[in-house]
Amino acid sequence: MSYRTPVADIAFTLKHAAGLSRALEEGLYGDLTEDLVDAVLEEAGKFATDVIAPLNRVGDTHGTPLLDGAVVMPPGWKEAYTAWAAAGWNGLAGPADWGGQGLPHLLNAACIEMWNAASMAFGIGPVLTMGAAEALAAHGAPALRETYLQKLVSGEWMGTMQLTEPQAGSDLSTLRTRAERAGDGTYRIAGQKIFITYGEHDLTGNIVHFVLARLPDAPPGTRGLSLFLVPKFLVNADGTIGERNDVRCHSVEHKLGIHGSPTCTMVYGDRGGATGYLVGEENRGLACMFTLMNNARLAVGLQGVAIAERATQQALAYANDRRQGRAAHETGAGMSPIAAHPDVRRMLLTMRALTRAARAICYLTAAATDRAHRGADETVRKAAQERASLLTPVAKAFSTDIGIEVASLGVQVHGGMGYVEETGAAQHYRDARIAAIYEGTNGIQAIDLVTRKLPLSGGQAVRACLGELRRTASAVSAVNDPSFGATGQNLLQAIDSLERATMWLIGKLDKAPEQALAGATPYLRLFAHAAGGCALAEEALAAIRLGAGDGAQSAARIATARFFAENLAVGGSGLERAVTEGADSVNQADVALAG
Ligand SMILES: Cc1cc2nc3c(=O)[nH]c(=O)nc-3n(C[C@H](O)[C@H](O)[C@H](O)COP(=O)(O)OP(=O)(O)OC[C@H]3O[C@@H](n4cnc5c(N)ncnc54)[C@H](O)[C@@H]3O)c2cc1C
């Protein structure tokens, strides 16, 4: 089964969980209207469903072989990419001064979900190009922006992000790629990068690499990294494509999933060094790269949502079609659709609830990013920036973890037909797996949340977030609607657990950091269950307010929020205990693993 973009669902979460409607009323987005938002979503949905989704299987089976130094992209991909860029999708949230449309990151986040649900392997390329454009806009010198920015914003040229080397993955301090000053303001880059997404392909006439490298006199560690723009083809003074730069793709990885996305080993300096241009200041490269990476982290979170949505659609269709056994409540003869069996219903509901919760968390993160850029005053912008920083690791890690879990449930719902390749359920599972690894593994995200984000503004950022979650849970209890069941109460208990775990971790950060690190992953999950449960409750409350209008489907939204609160958020107390009581046993791993 192919993917159908759930435009109404996406629009509802944007408007009512992520606050787009309120932001439009406030004027945060200038003269942007809901009608325009709806029109953009509708068009993006059509493109994703009609043009990109049919290429997903083609990419999986064809792969991206390297022939005579050139990557051969799957059939139909170049045409689709060219049409996609020509329609302006790459520049949706790009700066208007450089040919972008300057629309909200929030709206772009919804579109990124659609491109990736249609095909994760297709969607990851543009994610990196958008991030590269943002990094260049923020840190590039005027001449560099003049030559490259408009083409990156439009997607006429694609960008790459190049950090990883064989000995430098999560820890970039040992990065070895060298940069020498050439004496004319440019640099010569030499070394090797591995696992580079879209490092080589034929979708665009040029590829603009963003490469971390080390100058000869740089301080050791990550404080000695500089960021360089290294084009595949040098660009002449008149903007035309010039000679080939000294960078090449040495090989393309064979991997578990996203076969349509070329993962390349890149070699710099066969002929004395590739010409590179400094982005930002020397030795300040990691900070510049973080502009690209923060953008990409949220986008990878959206990949998790995307693959979960696609897997859920497919499992639901299969479960309504496939008949086995007779459901307990069924009186007639014959077999029931498997969707009638409580255990299958539990799987389907888990898939639906996790997907919607992760979507809401990702969109809330994008909304905070918009407010950080567009907010009325410095106080608002700073608080929003901290909210975006706090939520980014949660959006990335939770969404990609549930992407795998939901895709795995999708295989399970299909039974044996899920394990064979025919239905496509197996491809979703294979594709989903990478998102928890790249853009900073999910373990690194959890550590980032605990060690860097909880201490923001002396803990004020996380306290403000907890206060908002509490208000939502109390509002659910206050409506006193029996169809919510124990939603309000269960969410309040999850928030209590989150608050206690937060205070415990903050207390350990200085005195016993290894205890805080041991609990980071269950803490991130606890955070996501409380925040995701409240976001679904917000949607249900909005649906009640709206009555039958605006695609509200209030009964379905209440049922989803209730399922999440009564089946998933109730795990909050267990996660709290894993954080606050489990650290000692984690730190005795040597003993257990020796046995
Ligand atoms: C398909 C694919 C595409 C990729 N695309 C790109 C790209 O475009 N550009 C790019 O630069 N890179 C890319 N990467 C690389 C990717 O970002 C890294 O694989 C990732 O950052 C992890 O690094 P590593 O593989 O060296 O694992 P390692 O760093 O060796 O980690 C292995 C395990 O140890 C854990 N770990 C490591 N350090 C710590 C620590 N301090 N505390 C706790 N746990 C720790 C990790 O969480 C992980 O579970 C890609 C990788 C793949 C497979």
The ligand as an SDF file (V2000), in Angstrom:
LIG
                    3D

 53 58  0  0  0  0  0  0  0  0999 V2000
   23.4980    5.8470    6.7380 C   0  0  0  0  0  0  0  0  0  0  0  0
   24.3540    6.8180    7.4790 C   0  0  0  0  0  0  0  0  0  0  0  0
   24.3750    8.1440    7.0850 C   0  0  0  0  0  0  0  0  0  0  0  0
   25.1950    9.0570    7.7590 C   0  0  0  0  0  0  0  0  0  0  0  0
   25.2700   10.3500    7.3020 N   0  0  0  0  0  0  0  0  0  0  0  0
   26.2210   11.1720    7.8190 C   0  0  0  0  0  0  0  0  0  0  0  0
   26.5010   12.4350    7.2320 C   0  0  0  0  0  0  0  0  0  0  0  0
   25.8510   12.8530    6.2700 O   0  0  0  0  0  0  0  0  0  0  0  0
   27.5010   13.1810    7.7480 N   0  0  0  0  0  0  0  0  0  0  0  0
   28.2450   12.7690    8.8150 C   0  0  0  0  0  0  0  0  0  0  0  0
   29.1410   13.5000    9.2300 O   0  0  0  0  0  0  0  0  0  0  0  0
   28.0050   11.5700    9.4070 N   0  0  0  0  0  0  0  0  0  0  0  0
   27.0250   10.7680    8.9310 C   0  0  0  0  0  0  0  0  0  0  0  0
   26.7980    9.5390    9.4920 N   0  0  0  0  0  0  0  0  0  0  0  0
   27.5510    9.1540   10.6570 C   0  0  0  0  0  0  0  0  0  0  0  0
   26.7180    9.1670   11.9390 C   0  0  0  0  0  0  0  0  0  0  0  0
   26.3990   10.4820   12.2920 O   0  0  0  0  0  0  0  0  0  0  0  0
   27.5000    8.4110   13.0200 C   0  0  0  0  0  0  0  0  0  0  0  0
   27.4460    7.0370   12.6550 O   0  0  0  0  0  0  0  0  0  0  0  0
   26.9590    8.6360   14.4030 C   0  0  0  0  0  0  0  0  0  0  0  0
   27.2030    9.9570   14.8170 O   0  0  0  0  0  0  0  0  0  0  0  0
   27.5690    7.6890   15.4370 C   0  0  0  0  0  0  0  0  0  0  0  0
   28.9500    7.6410   15.3460 O   0  0  0  0  0  0  0  0  0  0  0  0
   29.6870    6.2190   15.2230 P   0  0  0  0  0  0  0  0  0  0  0  0
   29.0480    5.4710   14.1310 O   0  0  0  0  0  0  0  0  0  0  0  0
   31.1300    6.4670   15.1720 O   0  0  0  0  0  0  0  0  0  0  0  0
   29.3150    5.4810   16.5680 O   0  0  0  0  0  0  0  0  0  0  0  0
   30.0850    5.6040   17.9570 P   0  0  0  0  0  0  0  0  0  0  0  0
   30.3560    7.0390   18.2640 O   0  0  0  0  0  0  0  0  0  0  0  0
   31.2230    4.6600   17.9750 O   0  0  0  0  0  0  0  0  0  0  0  0
   28.9620    5.0970   18.9750 O   0  0  0  0  0  0  0  0  0  0  0  0
   28.6720    3.7050   19.1760 C   0  0  0  0  0  0  0  0  0  0  0  0
   27.7190    3.5930   20.3780 C   0  0  0  0  0  0  0  0  0  0  0  0
   28.3530    4.1300   21.5540 O   0  0  0  0  0  0  0  0  0  0  0  0
   27.5530    5.1600   22.1110 C   0  0  0  0  0  0  0  0  0  0  0  0
   28.4290    6.2220   22.6240 N   0  0  0  0  0  0  0  0  0  0  0  0
   29.4790    6.7980   22.0080 C   0  0  0  0  0  0  0  0  0  0  0  0
   30.0110    7.7450   22.8070 N   0  0  0  0  0  0  0  0  0  0  0  0
   29.2820    7.7870   23.9350 C   0  0  0  0  0  0  0  0  0  0  0  0
   29.3270    8.5690   25.1310 C   0  0  0  0  0  0  0  0  0  0  0  0
   30.2160    9.5300   25.3260 N   0  0  0  0  0  0  0  0  0  0  0  0
   28.4030    8.3120   26.0820 N   0  0  0  0  0  0  0  0  0  0  0  0
   27.4710    7.3680   25.9070 C   0  0  0  0  0  0  0  0  0  0  0  0
   27.3750    6.6100   24.7960 N   0  0  0  0  0  0  0  0  0  0  0  0
   28.2690    6.8150   23.8220 C   0  0  0  0  0  0  0  0  0  0  0  0
   26.6530    5.6550   20.9810 C   0  0  0  0  0  0  0  0  0  0  0  0
   25.4550    6.2390   21.4740 O   0  0  0  0  0  0  0  0  0  0  0  0
   26.4170    4.3870   20.1800 C   0  0  0  0  0  0  0  0  0  0  0  0
   25.3640    3.6660   20.7430 O   0  0  0  0  0  0  0  0  0  0  0  0
   25.9570    8.6300    8.8690 C   0  0  0  0  0  0  0  0  0  0  0  0
   25.9090    7.2940    9.2830 C   0  0  0  0  0  0  0  0  0  0  0  0
   25.1340    6.3930    8.5950 C   0  0  0  0  0  0  0  0  0  0  0  0
   25.1650    4.9540    9.0250 C   0  0  0  0  0  0  0  0  0  0  0  0
  1  2  1  0
  2  3  1  0
  2 52  2  0
  3  4  2  0
  4  5  1  0
  4 50  1  0
  5  6  2  0
  6  7  1  0
  6 13  1  0
  7  8  2  0
  7  9  1  0
  9 10  1  0
 10 11  2  0
 10 12  1  0
 12 13  2  0
 13 14  1  0
 14 15  1  0
 14 50  1  0
 15 16  1  0
 16 17  1  0
 16 18  1  0
 18 19  1  0
 18 20  1  0
 20 21  1  0
 20 22  1  0
 22 23  1  0
 23 24  1  0
 24 25  2  0
 24 26  1  0
 24 27  1  0
 27 28  1  0
 28 29  2  0
 28 30  1  0
 28 31  1  0
 31 32  1  0
 32 33  1  0
 33 34  1  0
 33 48  1  0
 34 35  1  0
 35 36  1  0
 35 46  1  0
 36 37  1  0
 36 45  1  0
 37 38  2  0
 38 39  1  0
 39 40  1  0
 39 45  2  0
 40 41  1  0
 40 42  2  0
 42 43  1  0
 43 44  2  0
 44 45  1  0
 46 47  1  0
 46 48  1  0
 48 49  1  0
 50 51  2  0
 51 52  1  0
 52 53  1  0
M  END
$$$$
